[in-house]
Amino acid sequence: MNHLIEVNGIKLYAYHGCLEEEGKIGGNYVVDVCMKTDFSQAALNDELSQTIDYVHINAIVTQEMAIRSKLIEHVGQRIVSRIEQEIKGLIALRVKVTKICPPINGDVDNVAIIIESGTW
């Protein structure tokens, strides 16, 4: 049986980007986290300690997004590394960082990176 936990649509205002203005003005971002795990015991026992705490995931994302990076690839990797270090029972992890309305001289809604680790 596959068990997935998703924390989607974490909306943040952050200061990532290669342009100096992006570090001053900032922009809107959305982060999605998908985790493959085994929450069989939590499903049976109704115990938070036997699954992944969504509050912890949101805190990691919020803390890492608050640290300025030039590239969303870099902040995405920091999020992945922290989750892998701090969350037990992960089988696989997918993190998507989306930058809304990037300043790329075109009519583009967003750009995004996705990092996957583990066995899907």
N, C-alpha and C positions, 0 to 999 in steps of 0.2 A: 504494500500500500504506500502511495506517495502522499506526503504531507507538505503543503506549502503554506507559508505565512507571508503575506504581502503588507507592507506599509507604503501606501501609494499617495502621491500628491502632497508631499511635504513641501509646503510653499515657504520660500525664504527670500530675503533681500540680502544680497552679498556683493562683494567688490572684486570679482574675478575678471581678468582680462589682460591682454597684452598692452592695450592702450592706457596711457597715463590717466585719461579722463575716466576710464572704467573704475580705476582705483579710488577716484574721488566721488563720482556720481553713483556708481553701483548699478545694480539691475535685479530683475526678478528671475528666480530659479525655481525649478521643481525637481525634487528627488524622489525616485521610486526604489524601494528595496524589496527583493523577493528572496526568501530563504527556504531551502528544502531541508527538512528536519524530520524527526520522528516525535510527534506529540501524542502518541497512543496513550501514554500514562496520564497526561493532562486531560485528554478527552474522557478517560474513565474516571479520574479522581477529582476533576474540577479544581486542580491546584496550579496556581501561577508558577510556582517553583519548578514545575515539570515541563515548561514550555519556554518560548522566547518572549520576553517582556517588550511589548511595543514601545513603552515609554523609554526604555534603554536605547532602542534603535533610534528613536526620534532625537534623543539627547546626543548620541554620537554624531548623527548627521548635522544637527544644529551647531555643535561645537566645531566640527571640521569645516563646515561651510563658512564659519566666522573668521577663519584664517585665510587671508588673501593669497590667491594663487594666480599666476598668469594664465594657466590652462585648466580647463575643467577636467581634463584627463588626470592632472595632478591631484586635484581635490577629490576626484572619484576614487583614485587609488588609495588616498589616505582614509577615506570612508571604508573601503573594502578591508584594508589592513586592520583598522580598529575593530570592526565587527568580527573579523576572524580571530583577533586576539582576545576579545572580551566576551564573545557569545559561545557558549558550549553547545555541542550537539548539532552543529551545522554539517550538512552533507554537501550542499552547494549554495552559492550566493550569487545574486545578480543585482548590480547597482546601476541605475540610470540617472545621470545628471543632465538636466535640460536647461539651457540658457534661453530665456524668452527674449525675442526681438534683439538678436545680436547685431552689433554695428558692423555689418559686412558689405555695405554698399549694394544692397539688394532688398527686394521685398520677400523677406523670409520670416516665418512665424517663430521658428526656434531652431537651435542646433542641439544635438545631444550626443553623449557618449554612453556606452554600455560596457561594463566590465563584468565578466562571469568567471567564477572559480568553482572548483569542485566538480562532482559528477552529476550531470543533469540526466 
